Amino acid sequence: MWQVIGQDRAVSLLQRSMERGVVAHAYLLVGPPHVGKMTLALNLAQALNCLADEPPCGVCDSCQRIASARHADIQIIALDSAVAPDEVKGRTEIGIDQIRQMQHSTSLPPFEGQYRVFIIDGAEKLSTEAANCLLKTLEEPVGRVVFVLLTTDDGLLPATVVSRCQRLELRSMAAGEVETVLDRQGTQAEEARLLARLSHGRLGWALSAASNSALLEQRSQQLNSLVAAVGADYEERFSYATRLAAQFGHSREVVWEILALWLDFWRDLMLIKLGLGEAISNIDLEAELVAEAKDFTLDEIRDFINAILEAEQGLKQNANARLVFEVLMLSMPRRKGGV
């Protein structure tokens, strides 16, 4: 059975393609982080190699080996895959060496299954050389080889690569749907409601947070740092900017999550100022947000939300991270009576 939840349209399209025997040689799965792209990609790999009457069965040897990452014909290419530990440090792109290794594997017949499946996780991180190398492979499809590219933003991929793939968009789920799934998993009602709001429809994140309290603890620490920065002087803010820039160089994903958390926080302040408190995400912090909102005008909140969005755009365009965060710190409004 297909394990991805809330992506019925994408699953239906893949099932119909398999039933008609018209499996594409390359798929592009587009959607926010933790929305189910990798789960769907692995389900597809299982379906292509499952011998049951209604694949994927999830219980046969092939399905089990794929689920446990032990299948010889299924390969995941990511930023840190097939790279020695000392080479991973500082890498920000999937390199051409990884794609060349994949190319070599495509020339070999399936070893233990029916299809070789290559999953490129974070395809937007392909270097220019790697993307061009991949394009040549996509332009010359090989029988019984399927590529699955996962990305949060296909606008960051070369149009030529996108055009060679069948595009499937995975959408965020409604908060109520996420809450229902969490309830069925046995999550306490209050926590399920909070996680559903914080997830923004990313079921994978909500499920991870439900089973790992460290994620909510990390959120609390990051929000505390943000609140501290709001009340800090410029020296402390610039010190915080330096730490964020260093963290961005080490783990971009963590910083993207921090900026997303900031957007949630300031959006909640805006909603409270507009009298729409029932729509906030951080429902466990409503009292604190109401108090915080009194210290800012609606224009200040709106302007800083725009500043965060501009910072994200600058970082995506490879602007100097430290400069981006310093400008963001300068743009952050101060509480009434602040220094």
Summary of the structure (lengths in Angstrom):
residues: 339
radius of gyration: 22.3
end to end distance: 59.1
largest distance: 70.1
contacts: 1010
relative contact order: 0.10
helix: 59%
strand: 8%
